Amino acid sequence: MSRKKEYIEEDVVEKAMHLFWVKGYEHTSLQMLEKQMGINKFSIYSSFGSKNGLYVESLKLYRHKVGTLIKDIERSNDAVLAIKAYFYKFLQLSAGNGFGKGCFITNTLNEIDAQGDLKIVEQVEHFRNDLRDVFFNQLMLKSGKEKKVAEAQADYLMISMIGLSSASKVCINSQLENYIENIFKGL
């Protein structure tokens, strides 16, 4: 007879996500995960199969959290203002002690290579494609931009988002706000 879990899976995944987000995959040990999550290695392996499996679940949870911010873009009638608001909300989501943690997906991209674990690469690609598609669709449909313009601006916004993610780890809020304001001057 199997033992009943004495923890809520989503809660422990959230704790693991924050640790992976700050430390990265390679610099997060199972001992650190045990301490952060409040469960033992056996429970980690039983629930997630491996550290990799837990990392993939952490990426899925992050995508879900950011997905709620993306829905705000889709609900808005003003695409550019909604996307700009998304950039500011991202800063709140990634806030850390002093400086931000960046974007968990961008941090993952910086740590793994394209030939890495396929499940991790798949989560990264889904996130990137979903976000770019939302930027593109909103710019084209709600702002009435031509397809080529909307594609170029969606790419620009994606690259700007990566820049914001990196900058949030080392810049102060006023610098980050200036960065965001300048991104949107030309849109």
C-alpha positions in Angstrom: 0.0 0.0 0.0 1.4 3.4 -1.0 1.8 6.2 1.5 -0.4 9.2 1.4 1.4 12.4 0.4 1.6 14.8 3.3 2.2 17.8 1.1 0.5 19.7 -1.6 2.3 19.2 -4.8 1.7 22.7 -6.2 3.1 24.2 -3.0 6.3 22.2 -3.1 6.7 22.9 -6.9 6.4 26.6 -6.2 9.1 26.4 -3.6 11.3 24.5 -5.9 10.6 26.9 -8.8 11.8 29.9 -6.7 15.0 28.0 -5.8 15.7 27.0 -9.4 14.9 30.5 -10.5 17.5 32.1 -8.3 20.2 29.3 -8.3 19.7 27.7 -11.7 19.4 24.0 -12.4 23.1 23.1 -12.0 23.6 25.1 -8.8 20.6 23.6 -7.1 21.3 20.4 -5.2 18.8 17.8 -4.0 19.8 18.7 -0.4 18.8 22.4 -1.2 15.5 21.2 -2.7 14.8 19.0 0.3 15.3 21.9 2.6 13.4 24.5 0.5 10.5 22.1 -0.3 10.3 20.5 3.2 10.2 17.0 1.8 12.8 14.3 1.4 14.5 12.9 -1.7 12.2 9.9 -1.8 9.2 12.1 -2.1 10.9 14.2 -4.8 11.6 11.1 -6.8 8.2 9.6 -6.1 6.3 12.6 -7.2 8.5 14.0 -10.0 10.8 11.1 -11.1 14.0 13.1 -10.9 15.4 16.6 -10.4 14.8 17.1 -14.1 11.2 16.2 -13.7 10.8 18.7 -10.9 12.5 21.3 -13.0 10.1 20.7 -15.8 7.2 21.0 -13.4 8.7 24.3 -12.1 8.9 25.6 -15.7 5.2 24.7 -16.2 4.2 26.5 -13.1 6.1 29.6 -14.1 4.4 29.5 -17.6 1.1 29.3 -15.8 1.9 32.3 -13.6 3.0 34.3 -16.5 0.0 33.1 -18.5 -2.2 35.0 -16.2 -0.3 38.2 -17.1 -0.6 37.3 -20.8 -4.4 37.0 -20.5 -4.5 40.6 -19.4 -2.9 41.5 -22.8 -5.5 39.5 -24.6 -8.4 41.1 -22.7 -7.3 44.7 -23.4 -8.5 46.9 -26.2 -5.2 48.8 -26.4 -2.5 46.3 -27.4 0.5 48.6 -26.9 -0.6 49.8 -23.4 -1.4 46.2 -22.4 2.0 44.9 -23.5 3.7 47.8 -21.7 1.7 46.9 -18.6 2.9 43.3 -19.0 6.5 44.5 -18.9 5.9 46.3 -15.6 4.0 43.3 -14.1 6.9 41.1 -15.1 9.2 43.3 -13.0 6.9 42.7 -10.0 6.8 39.0 -10.6 10.6 38.7 -10.9 11.3 40.9 -7.9 13.9 39.6 -5.6 15.8 40.9 -2.6 17.3 44.1 -3.9 17.5 43.1 -7.6 15.2 40.9 -9.6 15.6 37.3 -10.4 15.1 37.9 -14.1 12.8 35.6 -16.1 12.9 31.9 -15.1 12.7 31.0 -18.8 15.5 33.4 -19.9 17.6 32.1 -17.0 17.0 28.6 -18.2 17.9 29.6 -21.8 21.2 31.0 -20.5 22.0 27.8 -18.6 21.1 25.1 -21.0 21.9 24.5 -24.7 19.5 23.8 -27.5 20.5 20.1 -27.3 19.6 19.9 -23.6 16.9 17.9 -22.0 14.1 17.8 -24.6 11.3 18.4 -22.0 13.1 21.5 -20.7 13.8 22.8 -24.2 10.1 22.1 -25.1 8.9 24.2 -22.1 11.2 27.1 -23.1 10.1 27.0 -26.7 6.4 26.9 -25.8 6.8 29.9 -23.5 8.7 31.9 -26.1 6.3 31.0 -29.0 3.2 31.7 -26.9 4.4 35.1 -25.8 5.6 36.2 -29.2 2.2 35.0 -30.7 0.3 37.1 -28.2 2.5 40.2 -29.0 2.0 39.6 -32.7 -1.7 38.9 -32.6 -2.5 41.9 -30.4 -0.4 44.3 -32.4 -1.9 43.1 -35.7 -5.5 42.7 -34.6 -6.1 45.4 -32.0 -3.6 48.0 -33.2 -4.3 47.4 -36.9 -0.7 47.1 -37.9 0.3 45.4 -41.1 1.5 41.9 -40.8 5.2 42.7 -41.5 5.2 45.6 -39.0 3.5 43.5 -36.4 6.0 40.6 -36.9 9.0 43.0 -36.6 7.5 44.7 -33.5 6.7 41.4 -31.9 10.3 40.3 -32.4 11.5 43.6 -31.1 9.4 43.2 -28.0 10.6 39.6 -27.4 14.2 40.7 -27.6 13.4 43.7 -25.3 11.8 41.3 -22.8 15.0 39.2 -22.8 17.0 42.5 -22.2 14.6 43.5 -19.4 15.0 40.1 -17.8 18.8 40.4 -17.8 18.7 44.0 -16.7 16.4 43.3 -13.8 19.1 41.3 -12.2 21.6 44.2 -12.0 19.7 47.5 -12.5 17.7 49.7 -10.1 14.0 50.3 -10.6 14.4 53.8 -12.1 16.7 52.4 -14.8 14.3 49.6 -15.6 11.4 52.0 -15.9 13.4 54.2 -18.3 14.2 51.1 -20.3 10.5 50.1 -20.6 9.4 53.7 -21.4 12.0 53.8 -24.2 11.0 50.5 -25.6 7.5 51.8 -26.1 8.2 55.2 -27.5 8.4 54.0 -31.1 5.4 51.7 -30.9 
